Amino acid sequence: MNKTPLTVMGAEQLRNELQRLKSVERPNVIEAIAEARSHGDLSENAEYDAAKEKQGFIEGRIRELESKLANAQIIDPRHLDVDGRIVFGATVELVDAETGDEVKYQIVGEDEADIKAGKISIASPIARALIGKYAGDVADVQAPGGLRHYEIVDVHYV
């Protein structure tokens, strides 16, 4: 199976969610199932059905997180010898050549992407256009609205 890239922060977030599911959510749903069982007839017990459904969701998410972490390649760009080049995990400051708008993005794994937080997926068109470039270069991005040109102002590794 292919390794999935994750930033150090992204891996930590997944570990925290896994820990919360195992230590808080799982015991809570087990308790809710036991409580619903104590009410008698399970065939018409909506609380029991809801608790079992939630248990299925939690167990599925636990398996998903364990799989993602087992197949993760955790990358810390601060420890890479990239000499200013844009790589996975880098934070990039850009200026839209047409509008002059400045944006700042960190290139992260697909599970970590959150455009509102300035985190773009490595699989996104803009990230693919930026990888391998340096500050001062121009990246041409084929966006849904047409071709966009971004000047790379700076590259940080945090």
KOLMI-839020 format. One line per field, with one value per residue: residue number from 1; residue in one letter; x negated, y negated, z of N, C-alpha, C in turn. Coordinates in pm, 1 decimal, padded with zeros to 6 digits. Example, Ala and Ser with C-alpha at 12.3 -4.5 7.8 and 13.67 -1.06 7.14 Angstrom:
k: 1_2
r: a_s
n_xx: -01319.0_-01285.0
n_yy: 00569.0_00225.0
n_zz: 00780.0_00708.0
ca_xx: -01230.0_-01367.0
ca_yy: 00450.0_00106.0
ca_zz: 00780.0_00714.0
c_xx: -01320.0_-01290.0
c_yy: 00330.0_-00003.0
c_zz: 00780.0_00787.0
//
This chain:
k: 1_2_3_4_5_6_7_8_9_10_11_12_13_14_15_16_17_18_19_20_21_22_23_24_25_26_27_28_29_30_31_32_33_34_35_36_37_38_39_40_41_42_43_44_45_46_47_48_49_50_51_52_53_54_55_56_57_58_59_60_61_62_63_64_65_66_67_68_69_70_71_72_73_74_75_76_77_78_79_80_81_82_83_84_85_86_87_88_89_90_91_92_93_94_95_96_97_98_99_100_101_102_103_104_105_106_107_108_109_110_111_112_113_114_115_116_117_118_119_120_121_122_123_124_125_126_127_128_129_130_131_132_133_134_135_136_137_138_139_140_141_142_143_144_145_146_147_148_149_150_151_152_153_154_155_156_157_158
r: m_n_k_t_p_l_t_v_m_g_a_e_q_l_r_n_e_l_q_r_l_k_s_v_e_r_p_n_v_i_e_a_i_a_e_a_r_s_h_g_d_l_s_e_n_a_e_y_d_a_a_k_e_k_q_g_f_i_e_g_r_i_r_e_l_e_s_k_l_a_n_a_q_i_i_d_p_r_h_l_d_v_d_g_r_i_v_f_g_a_t_v_e_l_v_d_a_e_t_g_d_e_v_k_y_q_i_v_g_e_d_e_a_d_i_k_a_g_k_i_s_i_a_s_p_i_a_r_a_l_i_g_k_y_a_g_d_v_a_d_v_q_a_p_g_g_l_r_h_y_e_i_v_d_v_h_y_v
n_xx: -00083.9_-00048.8_-00230.9_-00093.3_-00131.6_-00179.9_-00178.2_-00369.9_-00205.2_00047.8_00043.9_00032.2_00282.0_00453.0_00375.3_00458.1_00737.1_00791.6_00715.0_00906.3_01143.7_01107.9_01073.0_01276.6_01518.5_01582.7_01615.2_01834.6_02041.2_02069.5_02165.5_02409.0_02539.3_02565.9_02735.0_02962.6_03030.6_03117.5_03370.7_03544.9_03739.3_03570.8_03642.0_03808.0_03674.6_03561.8_03349.2_03154.4_03108.9_03005.6_02774.8_02629.1_02587.7_02427.7_02210.4_02116.6_02032.0_01825.3_01645.2_01579.1_01453.5_01235.3_01095.0_01038.6_00871.9_00657.2_00559.5_00485.6_00282.3_00102.0_00024.7_-00097.4_-00330.8_-00522.2_-00616.2_-00850.8_-00920.0_-01120.9_-01338.3_-01437.6_-01664.8_-01625.9_-01684.9_-01534.0_-01337.6_-01000.9_-00825.3_-00642.5_-00460.6_-00566.9_-00518.3_-00376.8_-00400.2_-00209.5_-00138.9_00130.2_00099.0_00271.3_00471.4_00334.0_00376.2_00274.6_00187.9_00154.0_00043.1_00022.9_-00117.5_00029.3_00126.9_00400.6_00598.7_00564.2_00623.6_00761.4_00903.9_00991.1_00825.9_00593.7_00463.9_00370.7_00437.3_00196.2_00267.9_00409.2_00469.5_00324.3_00123.1_-00014.1_-00116.0_-00292.8_-00489.9_-00833.2_-00915.0_-01070.1_-01112.9_-01031.2_-00980.0_-00720.9_-00406.8_-00190.6_00143.6_00398.8_00707.5_01059.0_01185.0_01023.6_00687.6_00453.9_00206.8_-00050.5_-00280.1_-00555.6_-00629.8_-00754.9_-00897.9_-00841.7_-00939.2_-00774.4
n_yy: 00117.8_-00226.7_-00491.9_-00761.2_-01105.9_-01311.7_-01601.6_-01688.4_-01812.9_-01740.5_-01461.5_-01452.2_-01562.9_-01362.4_-01150.3_-01254.7_-01269.1_-00995.2_-00898.8_-01033.9_-00920.1_-00652.4_-00667.9_-00830.0_-00859.9_-00591.5_-00447.1_-00599.6_-00543.0_-00271.1_-00266.8_-00400.0_-00210.8_00000.2_-00122.8_-00165.6_00099.9_00180.1_00087.1_00270.2_00437.1_00466.0_00454.4_00242.9_00019.7_-00287.0_-00435.0_-00242.3_-00154.7_-00392.7_-00427.5_-00195.8_-00248.2_-00477.0_-00359.9_-00193.1_-00385.8_-00512.7_-00296.5_-00240.4_-00480.9_-00474.9_-00251.1_-00356.7_-00579.6_-00447.0_-00299.3_-00505.5_-00631.2_-00419.1_-00391.8_-00627.8_-00869.6_-01063.7_-01389.8_-01636.2_-01943.4_-02109.4_-01955.7_-01877.4_-01895.4_-02128.2_-02371.5_-02616.8_-02546.5_-02471.5_-02232.3_-01944.1_-02033.2_-02284.7_-02636.4_-02883.7_-03205.7_-03396.0_-03606.4_-03707.9_-03754.7_-03899.9_-04030.1_-04123.2_-04033.4_-03899.8_-03582.4_-03310.1_-02988.1_-02657.5_-02358.4_-02054.3_-01718.6_-01526.5_-01469.0_-01670.8_-01910.6_-02235.8_-02497.0_-02737.7_-02765.0_-02806.5_-02586.0_-02375.0_-02091.9_-01851.9_-01735.4_-01925.0_-02152.6_-02397.1_-02341.9_-02137.5_-02286.8_-02450.3_-02293.3_-02227.3_-02472.4_-02800.3_-03091.6_-03391.1_-03276.4_-03215.6_-03069.2_-02888.3_-02822.7_-02603.8_-02681.3_-02635.5_-02865.1_-02943.3_-03007.6_-03095.3_-03313.6_-03307.6_-03481.0_-03376.0_-03477.1_-03420.5_-03142.1_-02926.4_-02705.9_-02547.4
n_zz: 00000.0_-00071.3_00082.5_00267.3_00259.4_00545.1_00749.5_01042.7_01229.3_01130.2_01165.0_01441.4_01505.5_01406.0_01573.1_01820.9_01781.9_01751.3_02004.2_02164.9_02067.1_02144.5_02425.6_02529.1_02365.8_02284.3_02538.7_02635.3_02449.6_02485.8_02743.2_02696.7_02538.7_02721.6_02906.1_02745.6_02694.6_02940.6_02951.6_02855.0_02604.2_02304.8_02040.5_01980.1_02062.5_02037.3_02141.6_02186.9_01924.5_01813.2_01969.1_01901.3_01631.7_01648.3_01775.9_01573.6_01389.4_01536.6_01578.4_01312.4_01239.6_01411.9_01309.6_01055.3_01117.6_01246.9_01031.4_00853.5_01001.2_01023.9_00761.3_00707.2_00595.2_00763.9_00730.9_00791.5_00692.6_00786.8_00836.3_00596.7_00324.2_00120.4_00013.5_-00020.3_-00198.2_-00295.3_-00121.5_00001.5_00287.4_00309.9_00368.0_00176.9_00039.4_-00175.4_-00462.2_-00649.9_-00985.7_-01151.0_-00990.4_-00770.1_-00518.2_-00206.9_-00082.0_00150.5_00185.5_00321.7_00217.3_00243.8_00352.3_00208.0_00400.7_00581.3_00465.7_00459.8_00347.3_00457.3_00674.1_00546.9_00443.1_00191.9_-00013.5_-00117.0_-00351.2_-00487.8_-00764.3_-00745.1_-00556.3_-00687.7_-00898.9_-00766.2_-00637.6_-00626.7_-00720.8_-00664.0_-00446.6_-00610.5_-00855.0_-01102.8_-01086.4_-01287.6_-01277.2_-01351.5_-01301.1_-01211.6_-01308.1_-01513.8_-01642.8_-01396.0_-01264.7_-01036.4_-00841.3_-00662.3_-00351.3_-00103.6_00080.0_00346.9_00612.5_00846.3
ca_xx: 00000.0_-00125.8_-00236.9_-00021.0_-00207.5_-00116.3_-00268.3_-00383.0_-00084.1_00160.0_00034.2_00067.3_00427.9_00514.7_00350.0_00544.2_00873.8_00795.7_00711.2_01035.6_01244.0_01086.9_01080.2_01395.9_01638.2_01613.8_01678.4_01965.1_02141.7_02091.3_02253.4_02541.4_02599.0_02604.6_02851.8_03077.9_03066.0_03186.5_03509.9_03628.4_03754.9_03478.0_03697.3_03872.3_03600.0_03492.0_03223.4_03061.0_03072.1_02919.9_02645.5_02558.8_02545.2_02314.4_02099.1_02064.1_01959.4_01702.1_01552.3_01532.3_01359.6_01113.1_01022.4_00989.5_00759.3_00544.5_00506.8_00417.5_00157.1_00012.0_-00024.1_-00141.5_-00471.1_-00522.3_-00721.6_-00878.5_-01003.6_-01234.9_-01451.5_-01473.6_-01762.1_-01557.3_-01746.3_-01437.4_-01242.2_-00870.1_-00805.1_-00532.2_-00473.8_-00612.8_-00421.0_-00413.2_-00332.0_-00188.4_-00064.9_00202.4_00042.7_00376.8_00544.2_00244.4_00413.9_00173.5_00239.4_00052.2_00090.4_-00068.1_-00087.5_00048.4_00191.0_00541.8_00681.2_00539.3_00658.8_00865.3_00874.5_01014.3_00708.3_00476.8_00396.2_00417.7_00397.3_00088.1_00329.3_00480.1_00398.7_00228.1_00007.9_-00091.3_-00187.0_-00394.8_-00595.3_-00959.0_-00950.1_-01140.2_-01068.6_-01063.8_-00922.5_-00578.1_-00338.0_-00068.6_00238.6_00522.7_00819.0_01189.5_01218.8_00924.5_00546.7_00415.8_00062.4_-00088.7_-00422.1_-00595.1_-00699.6_-00842.7_-00875.1_-00880.6_-00926.0_-00736.8
ca_yy: 00000.0_-00349.7_-00577.4_-00886.4_-01210.2_-01389.9_-01689.6_-01651.5_-01863.0_-01658.5_-01331.3_-01475.3_-01581.2_-01230.8_-01074.4_-01310.2_-01224.8_-00851.9_-00885.2_-01078.3_-00819.2_-00531.3_-00687.6_-00903.9_-00828.7_-00448.2_-00413.2_-00666.1_-00472.9_-00141.5_-00297.3_-00431.4_-00084.0_00071.8_-00193.9_-00137.4_00241.2_00194.4_00043.6_00383.5_00481.0_00399.1_00446.5_00112.8_-00072.1_-00382.5_-00472.3_-00132.1_-00161.0_-00509.8_-00401.2_-00095.2_-00316.6_-00561.6_-00270.7_-00152.7_-00500.0_-00531.4_-00186.4_-00260.2_-00593.3_-00426.8_-00168.6_-00446.5_-00656.4_-00355.7_-00268.3_-00624.8_-00651.3_-00309.0_-00412.1_-00766.7_-00909.3_-01193.4_-01471.1_-01764.1_-02013.2_-02175.5_-01863.2_-01841.3_-01984.1_-02163.6_-02493.8_-02718.0_-02491.8_-02438.0_-02089.0_-01911.0_-02090.2_-02423.6_-02744.5_-02964.8_-03334.2_-03419.4_-03723.4_-03685.0_-03849.8_-03983.2_-04111.8_-04173.8_-03976.1_-03815.9_-03465.7_-03228.9_-02850.9_-02549.2_-02239.1_-01946.8_-01596.5_-01539.7_-01466.8_-01791.9_-02029.8_-02325.0_-02621.8_-02850.7_-02773.3_-02827.5_-02458.6_-02316.9_-01953.5_-01824.5_-01692.3_-02036.8_-02209.0_-02501.1_-02277.6_-02067.6_-02388.1_-02513.6_-02199.4_-02233.4_-02610.4_-02879.9_-03230.3_-03468.1_-03207.6_-03233.0_-02941.1_-02895.1_-02727.6_-02587.1_-02682.9_-02622.5_-02991.2_-02972.0_-03007.3_-03198.6_-03326.5_-03347.8_-03503.5_-03320.3_-03581.1_-03363.2_-03002.6_-02901.5_-02566.2_-02553.9
ca_zz: 00000.0_-00079.7_00200.4_00252.6_00328.4_00651.0_00823.3_01183.8_01295.6_01085.1_01231.7_01581.9_01512.0_01389.4_01696.6_01925.5_01755.7_01781.1_02149.8_02216.9_02032.4_02223.9_02570.0_02570.6_02287.6_02290.5_02667.5_02646.2_02369.2_02551.6_02855.8_02642.5_02495.5_02843.5_02960.4_02658.9_02714.6_03068.7_02933.8_02815.0_02465.4_02212.9_01905.0_01959.3_02147.4_01950.6_02206.5_02161.9_01782.6_01793.0_02033.3_01819.7_01508.9_01686.4_01802.9_01443.2_01333.2_01613.8_01549.0_01175.4_01238.7_01478.2_01211.1_00950.0_01170.7_01267.1_00898.8_00800.8_01074.4_00989.8_00624.5_00692.9_00585.5_00831.0_00671.1_00855.3_00594.1_00852.2_00839.1_00460.1_00260.1_-00004.6_-00035.8_-00061.6_-00295.1_-00239.6_-00103.9_00089.9_00420.8_00304.0_00369.2_00061.3_00023.3_-00318.3_-00507.4_-00775.3_-01081.4_-01210.5_-00892.8_-00667.6_-00388.9_-00143.6_-00011.1_00216.5_00194.6_00357.5_00138.3_00341.7_00303.7_00173.4_00521.8_00659.8_00388.5_00510.9_00276.0_00547.8_00760.9_00461.3_00418.1_00066.4_-00036.5_-00211.5_-00476.2_-00550.2_-00880.2_-00707.7_-00491.7_-00792.4_-00977.3_-00682.5_-00596.6_-00701.1_-00756.9_-00564.4_-00432.7_-00730.5_-00970.7_-01127.8_-01103.2_-01367.4_-01220.5_-01427.3_-01206.1_-01278.5_-01376.1_-01616.7_-01604.4_-01298.7_-01249.1_-00900.8_-00816.3_-00532.6_-00277.1_-00001.1_00116.6_00486.7_00657.6_00988.7
c_xx: -00088.3_-00120.7_-00166.2_-00097.9_-00121.4_-00220.7_-00274.1_-00255.3_00037.6_00160.7_00073.5_00217.9_00500.1_00494.9_00440.0_00689.1_00889.2_00798.7_00845.8_01144.4_01231.4_01111.5_01206.5_01520.9_01678.8_01675.0_01817.4_02072.5_02169.5_02185.9_02396.2_02613.7_02647.6_02729.3_02976.7_03124.5_03147.4_03333.6_03599.4_03622.2_03668.3_03537.2_03762.6_03802.9_03514.2_03357.9_03116.1_03013.3_02976.6_02780.7_02564.1_02507.3_02423.1_02191.0_02034.5_01982.6_01824.5_01600.4_01496.2_01429.0_01228.3_01030.0_00961.5_00866.8_00636.8_00479.4_00429.2_00283.8_00055.2_-00049.8_-00075.9_-00292.3_-00475.2_-00644.1_-00731.3_-00972.4_-01123.6_-01358.7_-01493.5_-01574.6_-01706.6_-01602.5_-01644.5_-01332.3_-01111.3_-00852.7_-00681.7_-00559.4_-00518.3_-00494.4_-00468.3_-00331.7_-00329.3_-00118.8_-00001.7_00157.2_00148.6_00439.8_00454.2_00276.6_00302.0_00242.2_00122.4_00111.0_-00019.3_-00024.1_-00087.3_00109.2_00339.7_00631.5_00669.0_00591.9_00776.9_00836.3_00893.9_00896.5_00580.6_00397.9_00455.9_00359.9_00286.1_00143.8_00400.5_00400.0_00293.9_00104.0_-00078.4_-00171.8_-00302.9_-00513.0_-00717.0_-01001.9_-01015.7_-01076.8_-01117.2_-01010.0_-00775.0_-00518.5_-00210.0_00023.6_00363.7_00635.9_00949.7_01229.1_01120.3_00783.9_00517.1_00264.2_00032.7_-00239.1_-00451.6_-00681.5_-00799.2_-00803.0_-00928.0_-00862.8_-00899.2_-00688.7
c_yy: -00123.9_-00427.1_-00709.2_-00994.9_-01285.0_-01483.1_-01640.5_-01692.2_-01779.0_-01522.1_-01344.1_-01492.9_-01446.7_-01144.9_-01122.0_-01266.5_-01076.9_-00828.6_-00924.2_-00975.6_-00695.8_-00553.0_-00758.7_-00854.1_-00681.5_-00409.1_-00477.2_-00590.0_-00334.5_-00159.9_-00326.9_-00304.8_-00005.0_00009.1_-00162.2_00007.4_00261.5_00153.5_00154.5_00413.2_00400.0_00378.9_00311.4_00004.7_-00164.1_-00424.5_-00366.8_-00136.9_-00277.0_-00487.2_-00299.5_-00159.1_-00405.2_-00476.6_-00225.0_-00263.2_-00517.1_-00422.7_-00198.1_-00370.8_-00553.4_-00343.1_-00256.8_-00524.0_-00568.0_-00320.4_-00386.3_-00646.6_-00541.5_-00327.7_-00552.8_-00776.5_-01050.7_-01271.4_-01603.6_-01840.6_-02086.1_-02087.0_-01816.1_-01941.9_-02021.6_-02296.8_-02594.1_-02671.3_-02458.9_-02287.1_-02069.0_-01968.1_-02234.6_-02519.5_-02845.5_-03093.5_-03366.0_-03552.0_-03687.1_-03793.4_-03942.8_-04079.3_-04175.9_-04121.8_-03886.1_-03702.5_-03388.7_-03090.1_-02761.0_-02428.0_-02119.5_-01823.9_-01617.3_-01544.5_-01594.4_-01918.2_-02103.8_-02463.1_-02743.0_-02871.9_-02793.4_-02701.3_-02395.8_-02177.4_-01945.1_-01785.8_-01806.7_-02092.4_-02312.9_-02440.8_-02206.4_-02166.8_-02449.3_-02423.3_-02211.7_-02374.1_-02680.8_-03017.9_-03308.8_-03405.3_-03244.9_-03095.0_-02964.9_-02783.6_-02723.7_-02571.8_-02667.2_-02748.4_-03028.7_-02973.3_-03124.6_-03195.8_-03380.0_-03366.5_-03453.6_-03423.3_-03522.2_-03219.5_-02984.3_-02752.8_-02570.3_-02421.6
c_zz: 00000.0_00051.3_00168.6_00326.2_00429.6_00710.1_00967.5_01257.7_01256.4_01151.5_01378.1_01598.5_01497.5_01514.2_01810.7_01907.4_01789.1_01932.3_02212.1_02188.0_02121.0_02372.5_02618.0_02498.3_02297.4_02425.4_02684.4_02570.3_02428.3_02670.6_02808.3_02596.3_02617.4_02905.6_02879.1_02675.0_02842.2_03061.4_02880.4_02667.0_02368.1_02073.7_01877.4_02041.7_02058.9_02010.8_02179.7_02017.0_01755.2_01851.5_01952.9_01689.8_01537.2_01714.0_01671.6_01378.0_01403.5_01582.0_01407.5_01166.7_01305.6_01380.1_01101.0_00997.3_01192.9_01134.2_00841.4_00870.4_01042.7_00851.8_00600.2_00677.1_00642.4_00785.0_00745.9_00761.8_00655.1_00850.4_00699.7_00405.6_00123.1_-00061.6_-00092.6_-00160.6_-00225.1_-00241.7_-00016.8_00228.3_00422.4_00311.1_00265.4_00059.9_-00125.8_-00342.5_-00641.6_-00873.2_-01139.8_-01110.7_-00788.8_-00528.2_-00336.9_-00069.0_00047.7_00235.5_00248.2_00277.1_00233.1_00274.5_00281.7_00296.4_00603.7_00592.9_00449.9_00454.3_00365.9_00641.6_00679.3_00434.6_00293.2_00047.9_-00139.5_-00348.2_-00548.2_-00667.9_-00841.6_-00641.7_-00595.5_-00875.9_-00898.4_-00650.0_-00689.5_-00739.2_-00638.9_-00553.6_-00554.1_-00857.7_-00985.4_-01152.6_-01180.8_-01320.6_-01306.2_-01326.0_-01282.4_-01356.3_-01485.1_-01559.3_-01511.3_-01286.4_-01109.3_-00893.9_-00675.9_-00462.6_-00178.4_00027.9_00258.5_00516.1_00807.4_01039.6
//
